[in-house]
């Protein structure tokens, strides 16, 4: 919902009145002296997007604060009480600012609405929350996190009873419930201590974490890691305890942690962008790995659902992309499964914006590979469908280009902790044969051809950012380019209308799945290369995914540069 200047002024005055005598009034007064910040903070209500809310922390209906968290929780509570008898919700957070307050507020609102909640008292990884939803038999889960965003952001993600992030339809229904809530008049809250005393709110026991760790270790491939050395950083997030315990159980040869990034700290003082995809973010762990001559450098993001991987190769440290790590794990797990029980009915899952090389690897093994929309909740959904058919054990692996991986079924979201374990086992397995992950990637390129990929991102800040993005997508829909980088656009897929799920090696008796409508355009080029365009679901950004195919690394890289230049020109038109 957007509002005009008069409405902004009226809403601002209302907030001032409510905050009279409140310590937050000072922050509101500061906004009054900056018209642009004021407009951005009050121009619209936060929208319950992909899995929930994500925004800068601050005052106003377009910021994350105890009031907007309260409104979102009230909407969720209203929806849960209309759907479920005696709902139960588990709540967790990472290390970000505002996390403890937002968790308490969510629990207070749930309690006032007669809904029991179980609260993690310390920063906890998102995959642990996903596990806990199923483990405790919850109706929903809430995790307070902004994933890999800078320190000024936080978020409020909702999970369904299956442990997946809220589906598109669930989000729509929750948003409708939130829309009916007045942020000040309709939100009920019971004091946290009273909720604890009454039993409506309870602290999560250590047994939940113990069961998560046991389930994670059950996904181990049993590789001897005693000759492997690893440097690791949790980037001042929630990952250290779990990663340390999992890798410790594996008998790692050496495990070193970046000291200044070990403890939870919402300022992220040594990595302003706590995103393992950002090269500068990896500098500290690479420095530590270099000093200790480690085989691997690993970094999980603040909520530990993603992991960045750097490999020591020929005395240098080489960063692998999410696509590269994904196809390496896919190949390694497929090869190991093929040598044990076979791959006849095994299923791997990736997304439409992840590397086409995953198709090549799947074809190499005759493995079924399903492509979903962006978001790991759709991978979790595929696990659920297999489970309904009595085939949960057929799920092999899920991967997405943004450093997300999963091999077990005890979690229904990407899991950076499990991924650390699998990457270490794969590296140890290769090291026993005198190889490393870079060598293994080169072998895959030799077998399937070279793929180079890159993501082009354009930010659309400000009140009219969403409108400018929408206009650009409308222009592309009205007239797709006929060629990009001198390659003919052979095929256009508009996922907004819904499209058949792309599946490699599907079983003959499998029903055709149709993807939900999504604001994504895909252009397939004459040599097999691909370009996909979509707005981000969590930030005011347009994302362009470029995949260039070549016979050699040089030809693929050159084509990637040409695609980059062509798409930049198209975006500037």
C-alpha positions in Angstrom: 0.0 0.0 0.0 1.4 3.4 -1.0 0.2 6.7 0.2 0.4 10.3 -0.9 2.2 13.2 1.0 -0.9 14.1 3.0 -1.4 10.5 4.1 2.3 10.3 5.0 2.0 13.4 7.2 -1.2 12.1 8.9 0.4 8.7 9.5 3.6 10.3 10.8 1.5 12.4 13.2 -0.3 9.3 14.4 3.0 7.6 15.2 4.2 10.7 17.0 1.0 10.6 19.1 1.4 6.9 20.0 5.1 7.3 20.8 4.5 10.3 23.1 6.7 9.7 26.1 8.3 6.6 24.4 12.0 6.4 23.7 11.2 5.8 20.0 9.8 9.3 19.6 13.4 10.6 19.4 14.0 8.4 16.3 10.7 9.7 14.8 11.8 13.3 15.4 15.0 12.6 13.6 13.1 11.5 10.6 11.1 14.8 10.5 14.3 16.6 9.6 15.0 14.4 6.6 12.0 14.6 4.2 13.3 11.8 1.9 13.9 9.3 4.7 10.6 10.2 6.2 8.8 9.6 2.9 10.6 6.3 2.4 9.8 5.1 5.9 6.1 6.1 5.7 5.3 5.8 2.0 3.9 2.2 2.2 3.4 -0.7 4.6 5.8 -3.6 4.6 4.7 -6.3 2.2 4.8 -9.9 3.2 6.9 -11.1 0.3 9.0 -14.3 -0.3 8.5 -16.0 3.0 7.9 -12.9 5.1 9.2 -9.4 5.7 12.7 -7.9 5.1 13.5 -4.2 5.6 15.8 -1.7 7.2 15.5 -1.4 11.0 13.9 1.8 12.0 10.6 3.7 12.7 7.7 3.8 10.4 5.4 1.3 8.6 8.0 0.6 5.9 10.7 -0.4 8.4 11.2 -3.3 10.7 10.4 -2.4 14.3 8.4 -3.9 17.2 5.3 -2.3 15.8 5.5 -3.8 12.3 6.6 -7.2 13.8 3.6 -7.0 16.1 1.3 -6.3 13.2 2.7 -9.2 11.1 2.5 -11.5 14.1 -1.1 -10.5 14.8 -2.0 -11.2 11.2 -0.2 -14.6 11.4 -2.0 -15.4 14.7 -5.4 -14.5 13.2 -4.7 -16.8 10.2 -3.4 -19.6 12.4 -6.4 -19.5 14.7 -8.7 -19.7 11.6 -6.8 -22.7 10.3 -5.6 -24.8 13.2 -6.9 -26.0 16.6 -4.4 -25.2 19.3 -1.5 -23.8 17.1 2.1 -24.1 18.2 4.8 -21.9 16.8 8.6 -22.1 17.2 10.6 -18.8 17.0 14.3 -18.3 16.4 16.7 -15.5 15.4 20.2 -14.9 14.2 22.7 -12.3 15.5 21.1 -9.2 14.0 20.2 -6.0 15.9 16.6 -6.1 17.1 16.5 -9.8 17.1 15.8 -10.4 20.8 13.2 -7.6 20.9 11.4 -8.9 17.8 11.4 -12.5 19.0 9.9 -11.4 22.4 7.3 -9.2 20.6 6.3 -12.1 18.4 5.9 -14.4 21.4 3.9 -11.8 23.3 1.4 -11.3 20.4 1.0 -15.1 19.9 0.4 -15.6 23.7 -2.2 -12.8 23.8 -4.0 -14.7 21.0 -3.9 -18.0 22.9 -1.1 -19.5 20.7 1.7 -21.4 22.4 5.3 -20.8 21.3 8.7 -22.3 21.8 11.5 -19.7 21.7 15.3 -20.3 21.0 17.1 -18.1 23.6 20.3 -17.7 21.6 21.2 -17.0 18.0 20.3 -20.1 16.0 20.7 -21.1 12.4 17.7 -21.0 10.1 18.1 -24.7 9.2 17.7 -25.5 12.9 14.4 -23.6 12.9 13.2 -25.5 9.8 14.1 -28.8 11.6 12.4 -27.7 14.8 9.1 -27.0 13.1 8.8 -30.6 12.1 10.6 -32.0 15.2 8.2 -30.3 17.6 5.1 -30.8 15.5 4.5 -27.0 15.0 1.9 -25.3 13.0 4.4 -22.6 11.9 7.8 -21.2 12.5 9.2 -17.7 12.7 12.8 -16.8 12.2 14.0 -13.2 12.7 16.8 -12.8 10.1 17.8 -10.8 7.0 20.1 -13.5 5.8 23.1 -12.0 4.2 21.9 -8.3 4.1 24.0 -5.5 5.7 23.7 -4.8 9.4 20.9 -2.1 9.0 18.5 -4.8 7.9 16.5 -7.4 9.7 13.6 -9.7 8.7 10.7 -11.9 9.7 10.4 -15.2 7.9 7.5 -17.6 8.3 7.7 -21.4 7.9 4.8 -23.8 7.3 4.1 -27.0 9.3 6.2 -28.9 6.8 9.4 -26.9 7.7 9.4 -25.1 4.4 9.3 -21.3 4.0 5.7 -20.2 3.6 4.3 -21.1 0.2 3.1 -18.5 -2.3 -0.6 -19.2 -1.3 0.2 -19.2 2.4 2.0 -15.8 2.0 -1.0 -14.4 0.2 -3.4 -15.6 2.9 -1.2 -14.2 5.7 -0.8 -10.9 3.9 -4.6 -10.6 3.6 -4.8 -11.3 7.4 -2.1 -8.7 8.1 -3.9 -6.1 5.9 -6.9 -6.3 8.2 -4.8 -5.5 11.2 -4.4 -1.9 12.4 -0.8 -1.5 13.6 -1.8 0.2 16.9 -5.4 -0.6 17.6 -5.7 -4.3 16.7 -2.4 -5.8 18.0 -2.8 -7.7 21.3 0.3 -8.6 23.4 0.8 -10.4 26.7 4.0 -9.4 28.6 6.7 -11.9 27.9 7.4 -12.9 31.5 3.7 -13.5 32.1 3.6 -15.7 29.0 6.5 -17.7 30.3 4.8 -18.1 33.7 1.5 -19.1 32.2 3.2 -21.7 30.0 2.0 -20.2 26.7 5.7 -19.4 25.9 8.5 -21.8 26.6 12.2 -21.8 26.0 13.5 -24.4 23.5 15.5 -27.1 25.2 19.0 -28.2 24.1 17.5 -31.5 23.0 16.1 -29.9 19.8 19.6 -28.8 18.7 20.9 -32.2 19.7 18.4 -34.0 17.5 19.2 -31.6 14.6 22.9 -32.3 14.9 22.3 -36.1 15.0 20.1 -35.9 11.9 22.7 -33.8 10.1 25.5 -36.3 10.9 23.3 -39.1 9.6 23.7 -37.5 6.2 27.5 -38.0 6.3 29.1 -40.1 3.6 31.5 -41.6 6.1 34.6 -40.2 4.6 37.8 -40.0 6.6 38.6 -36.3 7.1 41.6 -36.7 9.3 44.0 -35.4 6.6 41.9 -32.3 5.8 42.5 -28.8 7.3 39.8 -26.2 7.2 39.5 -22.5 8.1 36.0 -21.3 8.9 34.1 -18.1 9.7 30.5 -17.7 10.8 30.8 -14.0 9.9 29.6 -13.0 13.4 26.4 -14.9 12.8 24.8 -18.0 14.3 26.8 -20.8 12.6 29.8 -21.5 14.9 28.4 -23.8 17.5 26.7 -26.2 15.0 29.6 -26.2 12.4 32.1 -26.7 15.2 30.2 -29.7 16.6 29.4 -31.3 13.2 33.0 -31.0 11.9 34.4 -32.0 15.3 32.4 -35.2 15.1 34.0 -35.9 11.7 37.5 -36.0 13.1 38.8 -33.1 11.0 42.6 -32.9 10.8 42.6 -29.2 11.7 39.9 -26.7 12.2 40.6 -23.0 12.5 38.1 -20.2 13.2 38.5 -16.5 12.3 38.7 -15.1 15.9 37.3 -11.6 15.1 34.3 -13.1 13.3 33.6 -15.9 15.8 31.1 -14.4 18.2 27.6 -13.2 17.2 27.7 -9.5 16.5 24.9 -7.6 14.7 27.3 -4.8 13.7 29.3 -7.3 11.5 32.3 -5.0 12.2 34.8 -6.8 10.0 32.5 -7.6 7.1 29.9 -4.8 6.4 28.3 -7.1 3.8 28.1 -10.5 5.5 27.5 -12.3 2.3 29.8 -15.1 1.3 29.2 -14.3 -2.4 31.0 -10.9 -1.9 34.8 -11.4 -2.4 35.8 -8.9 0.4 33.7 -10.8 2.9 35.9 -13.9 2.4 39.2 -12.0 2.9 39.6 -12.8 6.6 39.0 -16.5 6.3 41.3 -16.7 3.2 44.0 -15.0 5.2 43.6 -17.5 8.0 43.6 -20.4 5.6 46.8 -19.1 3.9 48.6 -18.7 7.2 47.6 -22.2 8.3 48.0 -23.7 4.8 44.4 -25.1 5.0 42.8 -27.1 2.2 39.5 -25.2 2.4 38.2 -21.9 3.6 34.5 -21.9 4.5 32.1 -19.1 5.5 28.4 -19.3 6.5 26.2 -16.3 6.3 24.6 -14.9 9.5 21.7 -17.3 9.7 24.0 -20.2 8.5 21.8 -21.4 5.6 24.4 -20.7 3.0 28.1 -21.4 2.7 30.9 -19.9 0.6 33.8 -22.2 -0.4 37.4 -21.3 -1.3 39.9 -24.0 -2.3 43.7 -24.2 -2.0 44.9 -25.1 -5.5 48.5 -25.0 -6.5 49.4 -22.7 -3.7 46.6 -20.2 -4.5 43.1 -19.9 -3.0 40.4 -20.1 -5.6 36.8 -19.1 -4.9 34.1 -21.5 -6.2 30.7 -20.1 -7.2 27.5 -21.4 -5.8 26.8 -23.1 -9.2 30.2 -24.8 -9.2 29.9 -26.1 -5.6 26.4 -27.3 -6.5 27.4 -29.3 -9.6 30.4 -30.7 -7.8 28.2 -32.0 -4.9 25.6 -33.2 -7.4 28.2 -35.2 -9.3 29.9 -36.6 -6.2 26.6 -37.6 -4.5 25.2 -39.1 -7.7 28.4 -41.1 -8.3 28.4 -42.4 -4.7 24.7 -43.3 -4.8 25.1 -45.0 -8.2 27.8 -47.2 -6.7 25.6 -48.2 -3.8 21.9 -48.4 -4.3 21.7 -47.0 -7.8 19.9 -44.0 -9.2 16.8 -45.5 -10.8 14.3 -43.4 -8.9 16.5 -40.8 -7.3 15.6 -37.1 -7.7 17.7 -33.9 -7.6 16.2 -30.5 -7.5 17.5 -27.1 -8.6 16.0 -23.8 -9.7 15.4 -22.1 -13.1 18.1 -19.5 -12.3 20.8 -22.1 -11.4 23.4 -23.3 -13.9 22.3 -25.4 -16.9 25.3 -27.5 -16.3 23.3 -29.3 -13.6 21.2 -30.7 -16.5 24.4 -32.0 -18.1 25.5 -33.8 -14.9 22.1 -35.3 -14.4 22.0 -36.5 -18.0 25.4 -38.1 -17.4 24.0 -40.3 -14.7 20.4 -40.7 -16.1 19.3 -38.9 -12.9 16.0 -37.1 -12.7 16.5 -33.3 -12.1 13.6 -31.0 -11.5 13.8 -27.2 -11.9 11.6 -25.1 -9.6 11.1 -21.4 -9.2 13.7 -19.4 -7.2 13.6 -20.1 -3.5 14.5 -23.2 -1.5 10.9 -23.6 -0.3 10.2 -25.0 -3.7 12.9 -27.7 -3.2 11.3 -28.4 0.2 8.0 -28.7 -1.5 9.4 -31.3 -3.9 10.7 -33.3 -1.0 7.1 -33.2 0.4 5.7 -34.5 -2.8 8.1 -37.4 -2.8 7.2 -38.1 0.8 3.5 -38.2 -0.1 4.3 -40.9 -2.7 6.3 -42.9 -0.2 9.5 -41.8 -1.9 11.2 -39.6 0.7 14.3 -41.7 0.5 14.6 -40.9 -3.3 15.5 -37.3 -2.7 19.3 -37.0 -3.5 20.2 -33.4 -3.4 19.0 -29.8 -3.8 21.1 -26.9 -5.0 20.7 -23.2 -5.9 23.1 -20.8 -7.4 23.1 -18.5 -4.3 25.2 -21.0 -2.2 22.2 -23.1 -1.0 22.5 -26.9 -0.7 20.6 -29.7 1.0 21.0 -33.5 0.9 18.9 -34.7 3.9 15.1 -34.5 4.4 15.1 -33.6 8.1 15.4 -30.0 7.0 13.2 -28.4 4.3 15.4 -25.4 3.6 19.0 -24.9 2.5 21.4 -25.9 5.2 24.9 -24.3 5.4 25.9 -26.6 8.3 25.2 -29.8 6.4 26.8 -28.3 3.3 30.0 -27.6 5.3 30.1 -31.3 6.2 29.5 -32.5 2.7 32.0 -30.1 1.1 34.6 -31.2 3.6 33.9 -34.9 2.9 34.0 -34.4 -0.8 37.3 -32.5 -0.5 38.8 -35.2 1.7 37.7 -37.9 -0.7 39.4 -36.1 -3.6 42.5 -35.4 -1.6 43.0 -39.1 -1.0 43.3 -39.4 -4.8 45.7 -36.4 -5.0 43.0 -34.0 -6.3 41.1 -30.9 -5.0 37.8 -29.3 -5.9 39.3 -27.2 -8.6 40.7 -30.3 -10.3 37.3 -32.0 -10.0 35.6 -29.0 -11.5 38.0 -29.0 -14.5 37.2 -32.7 -15.1 33.5 -31.9 -15.2 34.1 -29.1 -17.7 36.2 -31.4 -19.9 33.3 -33.9 -19.8 30.3 -31.7 -20.3 31.7 -28.4 -21.8 32.5 -25.1 -20.2 29.8 -23.0 -18.6 30.6 -19.5 -17.3 28.0 -17.6 -15.2 27.5 -14.2 -13.7 24.7 -12.2 -12.1 24.1 -8.7 -13.2 22.2 -6.6 -10.6 20.6 -3.2 -10.9 19.3 -1.4 -7.8 16.1 0.6 -7.9 16.1 2.6 -4.7 13.5 5.0 -3.5 9.7 5.2 -3.4 9.3 4.7 -7.1 11.9 1.9 -7.4 9.3 -0.8 -7.7 7.4 1.1 -10.4 10.6 1.6 -12.5 11.4 -2.1 -12.2 7.9 -3.1 -13.2 8.0 -0.8 -16.2 11.3 -2.4 -17.3 9.8 -5.9 -17.0 6.7 -4.7 -19.0 9.0 -3.4 -21.7 10.8 -6.8 -22.0 7.5 -8.6 -22.1 6.2 -6.4 -24.8 9.2 -7.0 -27.0 11.9 -9.5 -26.2 15.3 -8.9 -27.9 15.8 -10.9 -31.1 19.4 -11.4 -30.4 21.8 -10.9 -27.5 25.6 -10.8 -27.9 25.1 -11.6 -31.6 23.3 -14.9 -30.7 19.7 -15.4 -31.8 17.1 -15.6 -29.1 15.5 -19.0 -30.1 13.1 -19.4 -27.3 11.3 -17.1 -24.8 9.7 -18.4 -21.6 7.5 -16.1 -19.5 7.0 -17.7 -16.2 4.4 -15.1 -15.2 1.8 -17.0 -17.0 2.9 -20.3 -15.4 5.0 -22.9 -17.3 5.6 -26.6 -17.2 8.3 -27.5 -14.7 11.6 -28.3 -16.6 12.5 -31.9 -15.8 15.4 -33.9 -17.0 15.0 -37.7 -17.2 11.5 -37.8 -15.7 9.9 -41.2 -15.0 7.3 -42.3 -17.6 4.5 -42.4 -15.0 5.2 -39.0 -13.4 2.5 -36.4 -13.6 3.4 -33.1 -15.3 4.0 -30.3 -12.8 3.2 -26.7 -13.6 5.2 -24.0 -11.9 3.3 -21.3 -10.1 3.2 -17.9 -11.9 6.4 -15.9 -11.3 7.7 -12.6 -12.6 10.6 -14.2 -14.5 11.6 -14.0 -18.1 14.0 -16.5 -19.7 15.7 -16.1 -23.1 17.4 -19.2 -24.5 20.0 -18.5 -27.1 21.0 -20.4 -30.3 24.1 -22.0 -28.8 22.4 -23.1 -25.6 23.4 -20.1 -23.5 20.7 -18.6 -21.3 19.6 -15.2 -19.9 17.0 -14.8 -17.1 15.6 -11.6 -15.7 13.6 -11.2 -12.5 13.0 -8.7 -9.7 14.4 -9.7 -6.3 11.8 -11.0 -3.9 13.4 -9.3 -0.9 15.3 -6.2 -2.1 14.6 -3.3 -4.6 16.8 -4.9 -7.3 16.5 -6.4 -10.7 18.6 -9.6 -11.2 19.9 -10.8 -14.5 21.3 -14.3 -14.6 23.8 -14.9 -17.4 24.9 -18.4 -18.5 27.4 -18.7 -21.3 28.4 -22.0 -22.9 31.6 -22.6 -24.8 34.0 -25.4 -25.9 36.8 -23.9 -23.8 37.0 -21.7 -20.7 38.3 -18.8 -22.9 35.3 -19.0 -25.3 32.8 -19.3 -22.5 34.3 -16.4 -20.6 34.4 -14.2 -23.7 30.8 -14.9 -24.4 29.9 -14.2 -20.8 31.5 -10.7 -21.2 29.6 -10.1 -24.4 26.3 -11.1 -22.7 27.1 -8.8 -19.8 27.7 -5.9 -22.1 24.6 -6.6 -24.2 22.4 -6.8 -21.2 23.8 -3.7 -19.6 23.0 -1.9 -22.9 19.4 -3.3 -22.9 18.9 -2.2 -19.3 20.1 1.3 -20.1 17.7 1.8 -23.1 
